[in-house]
Amino acid sequence: MKLLTVKQVAKISGVSIRALHHYDDIGLLKPALTGRNRYRYYGQEELLRLQQILIHRELDIPLSEIAGILDAPGFDRLATLQQQRQRLEA
C-alpha cells in the first residue's frame, strides 16, 4: 500500500486534518513517516489504528483511555473488533 498524506486520510476517514494533527501531538496516532516538507504520511498500520480509534470514540471512550487500550501489552486487534461488533449488535 502506498503512503497517504494527512489530507487524504482526512478525506477517506471523515476525520479532520486538525484532529489527525492532534492525535499525532498526543501520541495517539503517529504517522508512518514525516517528510522533509514536514508532511505526515500514513500507511496501512496507521489506518488500522485510526479505525480502532474511531470505533472507540463511537463508544464515547476518552482519547486518553483509547491510547491505553491500544498500547496495552497483548492487545489483540481481531478480538477487540469481535467484541465491538457484539456490543454494537446488542
Contacts in CASP RR format, 6 or more apart in sequence:
PFRMAT RR
TARGET T0000
AUTHOR 0000-0000-0000
METHOD contacts of the structure
MODEL  1
MKLLTVKQVAKISGVSIRALHHYDDIGLLKPALTGRNRYRYYGQEELLRL
QQILIHRELDIPLSEIAGILDAPGFDRLATLQQQRQRLEA
1 43 0 8 1.000
1 44 0 8 1.000
2 43 0 8 1.000
3 32 0 8 1.000
3 33 0 8 1.000
3 41 0 8 1.000
3 42 0 8 1.000
3 43 0 8 1.000
4 12 0 8 1.000
4 41 0 8 1.000
4 42 0 8 1.000
4 43 0 8 1.000
4 47 0 8 1.000
5 39 0 8 1.000
5 40 0 8 1.000
5 41 0 8 1.000
5 42 0 8 1.000
6 17 0 8 1.000
6 20 0 8 1.000
6 21 0 8 1.000
6 31 0 8 1.000
6 39 0 8 1.000
6 40 0 8 1.000
6 41 0 8 1.000
6 42 0 8 1.000
7 17 0 8 1.000
9 15 0 8 1.000
9 20 0 8 1.000
9 42 0 8 1.000
9 46 0 8 1.000
9 47 0 8 1.000
9 50 0 8 1.000
10 16 0 8 1.000
10 17 0 8 1.000
10 19 0 8 1.000
10 20 0 8 1.000
13 47 0 8 1.000
13 50 0 8 1.000
13 54 0 8 1.000
15 50 0 8 1.000
15 54 0 8 1.000
20 29 0 8 1.000
20 40 0 8 1.000
21 40 0 8 1.000
23 29 0 8 1.000
23 50 0 8 1.000
23 53 0 8 1.000
23 63 0 8 1.000
24 30 0 8 1.000
24 31 0 8 1.000
24 40 0 8 1.000
26 63 0 8 1.000
26 67 0 8 1.000
27 67 0 8 1.000
28 53 0 8 1.000
28 63 0 8 1.000
28 66 0 8 1.000
28 67 0 8 1.000
28 70 0 8 1.000
29 46 0 8 1.000
29 49 0 8 1.000
29 50 0 8 1.000
29 53 0 8 1.000
30 46 0 8 1.000
31 40 0 8 1.000
31 41 0 8 1.000
31 42 0 8 1.000
31 46 0 8 1.000
32 41 0 8 1.000
32 42 0 8 1.000
32 43 0 8 1.000
32 45 0 8 1.000
32 46 0 8 1.000
33 41 0 8 1.000
34 40 0 8 1.000
34 41 0 8 1.000
35 41 0 8 1.000
42 50 0 8 1.000
48 77 0 8 1.000
49 70 0 8 1.000
52 66 0 8 1.000
52 70 0 8 1.000
52 77 0 8 1.000
52 80 0 8 1.000
53 63 0 8 1.000
53 66 0 8 1.000
53 70 0 8 1.000
55 81 0 8 1.000
55 84 0 8 1.000
56 65 0 8 1.000
56 66 0 8 1.000
56 69 0 8 1.000
56 70 0 8 1.000
57 63 0 8 1.000
57 66 0 8 1.000
59 84 0 8 1.000
59 87 0 8 1.000
61 69 0 8 1.000
69 75 0 8 1.000
69 80 0 8 1.000
END
